[in-house]
Amino acid sequence: MKRLDSHRIGMDQGDNILFSEFEDGGDMWTGTGPRERRKKVQFSEAFLEPPMVHCALSMWDMDSATNARADTTAENITQTGFEIVFRTWGDTRVARARVRWMAMGALGHEDDWKLY
């Protein structure tokens, strides 16, 4: 559990299309084996420290003839943003994917002292 020492808690959220590869024959749709897509996300305002970030698929368009395999996570989390990471493997064919995310953490305040 992450304990927040401040009553100044901030939340930010978004919904990002990661890729759409059905029309142009990208390797998420035509390839096999391990594949990965990353998308950088910037928060609307900086947090005091790296926040907790939750990611979940909000839309996926998969081929029904293959196994549906997907791993979605947040990596490289900083005060100002993070990367959404989508991975698949094997014979899975993904035409499109969208991820919804939410970040929660402590916010700074104009009354906070900055000595250096």
C-alpha positions in Angstrom: 0.0 0.0 0.0 1.2 3.5 -0.8 0.4 5.9 2.1 -0.1 9.6 1.2 1.1 12.0 3.8 -1.0 14.9 2.5 -4.6 15.8 2.2 -3.7 17.2 -1.2 -4.3 14.2 -3.4 -4.5 14.5 -7.1 -6.0 12.2 -9.7 -5.6 12.3 -13.5 -7.0 10.0 -16.1 -7.1 9.3 -19.8 -8.0 6.9 -22.6 -5.3 6.4 -25.3 -5.4 4.5 -28.6 -2.2 2.5 -28.7 -2.3 1.3 -32.2 -4.6 0.4 -35.2 -2.8 -2.0 -37.5 -5.6 -3.8 -39.4 -5.6 -1.5 -42.4 -1.8 -1.1 -42.9 -0.8 -4.7 -42.0 1.3 -3.9 -39.0 3.0 -6.7 -37.1 0.5 -6.7 -34.3 -2.0 -7.9 -36.9 0.3 -9.9 -39.2 3.1 -11.0 -37.0 3.7 -13.8 -34.5 5.8 -14.2 -31.4 6.6 -11.6 -28.8 5.4 -8.1 -29.8 5.2 -4.8 -27.9 3.9 -1.3 -28.3 4.6 1.7 -26.0 3.0 5.1 -25.7 4.2 8.0 -23.7 1.6 9.8 -21.6 2.0 13.2 -19.9 0.0 14.1 -16.8 -2.0 17.3 -17.0 -0.1 18.5 -14.0 3.0 17.2 -12.2 2.6 15.1 -9.1 4.9 15.7 -6.0 6.4 12.2 -6.5 5.7 9.4 -8.9 2.0 8.5 -8.5 0.3 5.1 -8.5 -0.9 4.3 -12.1 -3.5 1.8 -13.1 -4.0 0.7 -16.7 -6.8 -1.4 -18.2 -7.8 -2.3 -21.8 -10.8 -0.3 -22.7 -11.1 -1.7 -26.2 -9.4 -4.5 -28.1 -10.1 -5.8 -31.5 -8.7 -9.3 -31.8 -8.8 -12.0 -34.5 -11.3 -14.7 -33.4 -9.3 -17.4 -35.2 -6.3 -17.1 -32.8 -5.7 -17.1 -29.1 -6.4 -13.8 -27.3 -3.2 -12.9 -25.3 -2.5 -9.4 -23.9 -0.5 -7.9 -21.1 -1.0 -4.2 -20.4 1.0 -2.2 -17.8 2.4 1.2 -16.8 6.2 1.5 -16.8 8.8 4.3 -16.3 6.4 6.3 -14.0 7.7 9.8 -13.1 6.1 12.9 -11.6 5.2 14.1 -15.0 4.2 11.0 -17.0 4.6 7.3 -17.8 4.6 4.8 -20.6 1.7 2.5 -21.4 3.0 -0.9 -22.5 1.0 -3.5 -24.4 2.5 -6.9 -25.1 1.3 -10.0 -26.9 2.9 -13.2 -28.1 2.3 -16.5 -29.9 -0.2 -16.5 -32.8 -2.4 -13.7 -31.3 -3.5 -11.1 -33.9 -4.5 -7.7 -32.6 -6.1 -5.2 -35.0 -6.5 -2.3 -32.5 -6.1 -1.6 -28.8 -7.0 1.3 -26.5 -6.0 1.6 -22.8 -7.8 3.6 -20.1 -5.5 4.8 -17.3 -5.8 6.5 -13.9 -3.0 8.1 -11.8 -3.3 9.0 -8.1 -0.8 10.6 -5.9 0.2 13.6 -3.7 0.2 17.1 -5.2 2.4 20.0 -4.3 0.9 23.3 -3.1 1.9 26.9 -3.5 2.5 27.1 0.2 5.1 24.3 0.2 8.5 25.6 1.2 11.3 25.0 -1.3 14.6 25.8 0.5 16.9 24.9 -2.4 
